[in-house]
């Protein structure tokens, strides 16, 4: 199978001279060998005419790494930015507004940059389900969970995302997780624990409801990340982000509608509007595009490990923007996080 650029799915990147593309049988049907090769989930093999126009595997990986570092910085700052915004706009209306604005913006950008595109019906269904799971369900579970537990508990539970993604991808046979990657995930997660527990963790019957909702949120985001890998190669990260955002917005808008009618918008300060703009343009539009691109390029496990860096950036941002004090153990955690990311990615 291929797209307009002549890209064909293969399990790994191979030279066409080493493994020529299987010929089609009479009537245009693929041979059994062709079906076997194209069924595997992996990177793309380029036809000779397209190789000069496409970046190398190492080049794509480096761009994905830089993109994920930016995502971690954006999401790390977003904790403090959102905390400021929610002080003026309640959480559910805030989430409904930012997803509605982001969906409209993404739709306009896709129309201008890519124009209309033909997507198979099966791919449409998968994208819609991904939008509901990765946006509607994840956001609602996360927000409602945060309302019934502590921010520290929530951050600690969300820090398990890289491990959950690796386990799901490994169990489904979608990605090969090496021993070094498991060590990297373990060290990164341990580092996150050290960064977070310095603020104090309190698991009790009073936080159980919120903790369980946050666990469900983790599985929603992990499922979204893993299933992105199974999308057809011809669907760009920009279009994936647009369709999944649009699909996830109605549920969030419905949940936030009562609060939207009650909110006195005239009382929202300029700071609140700037926080809303940041959370919409950067935390949603830019970060989601980069996340989806990284998953499609290097896989869910290698992408999710970067989430270990987000709490580190969040602590630095809270220190700089909110005056929160850092703890020496968080420096040790930072070192473990960096080592874990390096082990997993290289």
C-alpha positions as CSV (number, residue, x, y, z in Angstrom):
1,X,0.0,0.0,0.0
2,X,1.2,3.5,-0.7
3,X,0.3,7.2,-0.7
4,X,0.7,9.9,-3.2
5,X,4.5,10.3,-2.5
6,X,5.0,6.6,-3.3
7,X,5.7,5.4,0.3
8,X,5.2,1.7,1.0
9,X,4.8,0.2,4.5
10,X,7.5,-2.3,5.6
11,X,8.6,-3.7,8.9
12,X,11.9,-1.9,8.8
13,X,13.7,0.5,6.5
14,X,15.4,-1.5,3.8
15,X,17.2,-0.7,0.6
16,X,15.0,-1.6,-2.5
17,X,18.1,-3.3,-4.0
18,X,18.4,-5.7,-1.0
19,X,14.7,-6.5,-0.8
20,X,12.7,-5.6,-4.0
21,X,9.0,-4.9,-3.6
22,X,7.0,-8.1,-4.1
23,X,5.2,-8.2,-7.4
24,X,1.4,-8.2,-7.5
25,X,-0.4,-11.3,-8.6
26,X,-2.8,-11.3,-11.7
27,X,-5.7,-9.0,-11.3
28,X,-3.8,-6.6,-9.0
29,X,-4.0,-8.8,-5.9
30,X,-1.0,-8.9,-3.6
31,X,1.1,-12.0,-3.3
32,X,1.1,-13.8,0.1
33,X,4.6,-12.5,0.7
34,X,3.4,-9.0,0.0
35,X,0.6,-9.3,2.5
36,X,3.1,-10.6,5.1
37,X,5.5,-7.7,4.7
38,X,2.9,-4.9,4.6
39,X,1.0,-6.3,7.6
40,X,3.9,-5.5,9.9
41,X,3.9,-2.2,11.8
42,X,7.1,-0.2,11.3
43,X,8.8,2.6,9.4
44,X,8.7,3.2,5.7
45,X,10.7,1.9,2.8
46,X,11.2,4.4,0.0
47,X,11.1,3.7,-3.7
48,X,14.3,4.8,-5.5
49,X,12.6,7.9,-7.0
50,X,11.6,9.1,-3.5
51,X,14.7,8.5,-1.5
52,X,16.4,11.8,-2.3
53,X,13.2,13.8,-1.2
54,X,12.8,12.0,2.2
55,X,15.0,12.4,5.3
56,X,16.9,9.4,6.5
57,X,15.8,7.2,9.4
58,X,18.4,8.8,11.7
59,X,17.3,12.3,10.6
60,X,13.6,11.6,11.3
61,X,14.5,10.2,14.7
62,X,16.6,13.3,15.6
63,X,13.7,15.6,14.6
64,X,11.3,13.5,16.7
65,X,13.7,13.8,19.7
66,X,13.9,17.5,19.4
67,X,10.1,17.7,19.0
68,X,9.5,15.7,22.1
69,X,11.9,17.8,24.2
70,X,9.8,20.8,23.1
71,X,6.6,18.9,24.1
72,X,8.0,18.2,27.5
73,X,8.9,21.8,28.0
74,X,5.4,22.9,26.8
75,X,3.6,20.4,29.0
76,X,5.9,21.1,32.0
77,X,5.0,24.8,31.8
78,X,1.4,24.0,31.3
79,X,0.9,22.7,34.8
80,X,1.6,26.2,36.2
81,X,-0.2,28.0,33.4
82,X,-3.3,25.9,33.8
83,X,-3.2,26.4,37.6
84,X,-3.3,30.1,36.9
85,X,-6.1,29.8,34.4
86,X,-8.3,27.5,36.5
87,X,-8.2,30.1,39.2
88,X,-10.5,32.2,36.9
89,X,-12.1,29.6,34.6
90,X,-13.4,26.3,36.1
91,X,-11.7,23.1,34.9
92,X,-14.5,21.7,32.7
93,X,-15.4,24.9,30.9
94,X,-11.7,25.6,30.5
95,X,-11.2,22.2,28.8
96,X,-14.3,22.6,26.7
97,X,-13.2,26.0,25.4
98,X,-9.6,25.1,24.6
99,X,-10.6,21.9,22.7
100,X,-13.2,23.7,20.7
101,X,-10.8,26.5,19.8
102,X,-8.0,24.0,19.0
103,X,-10.3,21.9,16.8
104,X,-11.4,24.9,14.8
105,X,-7.8,26.1,14.4
106,X,-6.5,22.6,13.4
107,X,-9.4,22.2,10.8
108,X,-8.5,25.6,9.2
109,X,-4.7,24.8,9.1
110,X,-5.3,21.3,7.6
111,X,-7.6,22.9,4.9
112,X,-4.9,25.5,4.0
113,X,-1.8,23.3,4.3
114,X,-3.0,19.9,3.0
115,X,-6.4,20.4,1.6
116,X,-9.0,17.6,1.3
117,X,-7.7,14.0,1.4
118,X,-9.3,10.6,0.9
119,X,-9.1,8.4,4.0
120,X,-10.3,4.9,4.1
121,X,-13.4,4.2,6.1
122,X,-11.6,1.9,8.5
123,X,-9.0,4.6,9.2
124,X,-11.8,7.2,9.8
125,X,-13.4,4.8,12.4
126,X,-10.0,4.3,14.1
127,X,-9.3,8.0,14.2
128,X,-12.8,8.8,15.7
129,X,-12.3,6.1,18.4
130,X,-8.8,7.5,19.1
131,X,-10.2,11.0,19.5
132,X,-12.9,9.8,22.0
133,X,-10.4,7.7,24.0
134,X,-7.4,10.0,23.9
135,X,-9.2,13.3,24.2
136,X,-12.7,12.9,25.7
137,X,-12.1,10.0,28.1
138,X,-8.5,10.9,29.0
139,X,-9.3,14.6,29.7
140,X,-12.4,13.9,31.7
141,X,-10.8,11.1,33.7
142,X,-7.7,13.2,34.4
143,X,-9.7,16.4,35.4
144,X,-12.2,14.6,37.5
145,X,-9.5,12.5,39.1
146,X,-7.5,15.6,39.9
147,X,-10.5,17.1,41.6
148,X,-10.7,14.1,44.0
149,X,-7.0,13.5,44.8
150,X,-3.9,15.5,45.3
151,X,-1.8,17.0,42.5
152,X,1.2,15.0,43.7
153,X,-0.8,11.7,43.6
154,X,-2.0,12.5,40.1
155,X,1.4,13.4,38.8
156,X,2.9,10.2,40.3
157,X,0.2,8.0,38.7
158,X,0.5,9.7,35.3
159,X,4.3,9.1,35.5
160,X,3.5,5.4,34.9
161,X,2.5,6.1,31.2
162,X,5.8,5.1,29.7
163,X,5.7,1.7,31.5
164,X,2.1,1.1,30.5
165,X,2.7,2.0,26.9
166,X,5.7,-0.3,26.7
167,X,3.8,-3.2,28.3
168,X,0.8,-2.8,25.9
169,X,3.0,-2.4,22.8
170,X,5.1,-5.4,23.8
171,X,2.1,-7.6,24.6
172,X,0.4,-6.8,21.3
173,X,3.7,-7.4,19.4
174,X,3.6,-3.9,17.9
175,X,7.1,-3.0,19.2
176,X,10.2,-4.8,20.4
177,X,11.2,-3.6,23.8
178,X,14.8,-4.4,24.6
179,X,16.4,-5.0,28.0
180,X,18.1,-1.6,27.8
181,X,14.8,0.1,27.1
182,X,13.3,-1.6,30.1
183,X,16.2,-0.3,32.2
184,X,15.7,3.2,30.8
185,X,12.0,3.1,31.6
186,X,12.6,1.9,35.1
187,X,15.3,4.5,35.8
188,X,13.2,7.3,34.3
189,X,10.1,6.3,36.3
190,X,12.2,6.1,39.5
191,X,13.5,9.6,38.8
192,X,10.0,10.9,38.4
193,X,9.1,9.3,41.7
194,X,12.0,11.2,43.4
195,X,11.0,14.5,41.8
196,X,7.4,14.1,42.8
197,X,7.5,12.6,46.3
198,X,9.6,15.5,47.6
199,X,6.3,17.4,47.6
200,X,4.6,14.7,49.7
201,X,2.4,11.8,48.6
202,X,-0.8,10.8,50.5
203,X,-2.7,7.7,49.3
204,X,-5.8,7.2,51.5
205,X,-9.5,6.2,51.3
206,X,-10.2,9.9,50.8
207,X,-8.1,10.0,47.6
208,X,-9.1,6.5,46.3
209,X,-11.8,7.7,44.0
210,X,-9.6,10.3,42.3
211,X,-6.6,7.9,42.2
212,X,-8.7,5.3,40.4
213,X,-10.0,7.8,37.9
214,X,-6.4,8.9,37.2
215,X,-5.4,5.2,36.6
216,X,-8.1,5.0,34.0
217,X,-6.8,8.2,32.4
218,X,-3.4,6.6,32.2
219,X,-4.8,3.6,30.3
220,X,-6.8,5.9,28.0
221,X,-3.6,7.8,27.0
222,X,-1.5,4.7,26.7
223,X,-4.1,3.0,24.5
224,X,-4.3,6.2,22.3
225,X,-0.5,6.3,22.0
226,X,-0.1,2.6,21.1
227,X,-3.0,2.6,18.6
228,X,-1.6,5.6,16.7
229,X,1.1,3.2,15.5
230,X,-1.6,1.2,13.6
231,X,-2.8,4.1,11.4
232,X,-2.1,4.0,7.7
233,X,1.1,5.7,6.6
234,X,-0.7,8.1,4.3
235,X,-2.4,10.0,7.2
236,X,-0.2,12.9,8.3
237,X,0.3,13.7,12.0
238,X,-1.4,17.1,11.3
239,X,-4.5,15.4,10.0
240,X,-4.4,12.8,12.8
241,X,-4.3,15.6,15.4
242,X,-7.1,17.5,13.7
243,X,-9.5,14.5,13.3
244,X,-8.9,13.2,16.8
245,X,-9.3,16.6,18.3
246,X,-12.6,17.2,16.5
247,X,-13.8,13.7,17.5
248,X,-13.0,14.3,21.1
249,X,-14.4,17.8,21.4
250,X,-18.2,17.1,21.5
251,X,-18.0,15.1,24.7
252,X,-15.8,17.7,26.4
253,X,-18.1,20.5,25.3
254,X,-21.1,18.7,26.6
255,X,-19.4,18.2,30.0
256,X,-18.4,21.8,30.2
257,X,-21.6,23.4,28.9
258,X,-23.3,24.0,32.3
259,X,-20.2,25.8,33.6
260,X,-19.9,27.8,30.4
261,X,-23.4,29.3,30.9
262,X,-22.7,30.2,34.5
263,X,-19.3,31.7,33.9
264,X,-19.1,35.6,33.9
265,X,-16.6,36.0,31.0
266,X,-16.2,39.7,31.6
267,X,-14.4,38.9,34.9
268,X,-11.7,36.9,33.3
269,X,-8.4,38.9,33.4
270,X,-5.9,39.3,30.6
271,X,-3.7,36.8,32.4
272,X,-6.5,34.3,32.3
273,X,-6.9,34.8,28.6
274,X,-3.2,34.5,27.9
275,X,-3.2,31.2,29.9
276,X,-6.1,29.9,27.9
277,X,-4.2,30.8,24.7
278,X,-1.1,29.0,25.8
279,X,-3.0,25.9,26.8
280,X,-4.8,25.9,23.5
281,X,-2.2,26.8,20.9
282,X,0.9,25.3,22.5
283,X,-0.2,22.6,24.9
284,X,-2.9,21.2,22.5
285,X,-2.2,22.2,18.9
286,X,1.6,22.2,18.8
287,X,2.3,19.5,21.4
288,X,-0.3,17.1,20.0
289,X,1.1,17.4,16.5
290,X,4.6,16.7,17.7
291,X,3.5,13.8,19.9
292,X,1.6,12.1,17.1
293,X,4.5,12.7,14.6
294,X,6.9,11.1,17.1
295,X,4.8,8.1,17.7
296,X,4.4,7.5,13.9
297,X,8.2,8.0,13.5
298,X,9.9,6.2,16.4
299,X,7.0,4.3,18.1
300,X,5.0,4.7,21.2
301,X,7.5,3.4,23.8
302,X,10.4,5.7,22.6
303,X,7.9,8.6,22.6
304,X,6.3,8.0,25.9
305,X,9.6,7.8,27.8
306,X,9.9,11.5,27.3
307,X,6.9,12.0,29.6
308,X,9.4,11.4,32.4
309,X,10.9,14.8,31.6
310,X,7.6,16.6,31.9
311,X,7.5,16.6,35.8
312,X,11.1,17.9,35.8
313,X,10.2,20.9,33.6
314,X,7.0,21.3,35.8
315,X,9.1,21.6,39.0
316,X,11.4,24.1,37.4
317,X,8.4,26.1,36.1
318,X,6.7,26.0,39.5
319,X,9.9,27.3,41.1
320,X,10.2,30.1,38.6
321,X,6.6,31.1,38.1
322,X,4.8,30.2,41.4
323,X,7.7,30.5,43.9
324,X,7.5,26.8,44.9
325,X,10.7,25.5,46.5
326,X,12.8,22.7,45.0
327,X,14.2,19.8,47.1
328,X,17.7,18.2,46.8
329,X,16.3,14.8,46.0
330,X,14.7,16.3,42.9
331,X,18.2,16.9,41.5
332,X,18.9,13.2,41.9
333,X,15.6,12.4,40.3
334,X,16.5,14.7,37.4
335,X,19.8,12.8,36.7
336,X,17.9,9.4,36.7
337,X,15.3,10.8,34.3
338,X,17.9,12.0,31.9
339,X,19.9,8.7,32.1
340,X,16.6,6.7,31.6
341,X,15.6,8.7,28.5
342,X,19.1,8.3,27.0
343,X,19.1,4.5,27.6
344,X,15.6,4.2,26.0
345,X,16.2,6.4,23.0
346,X,19.8,5.4,22.1
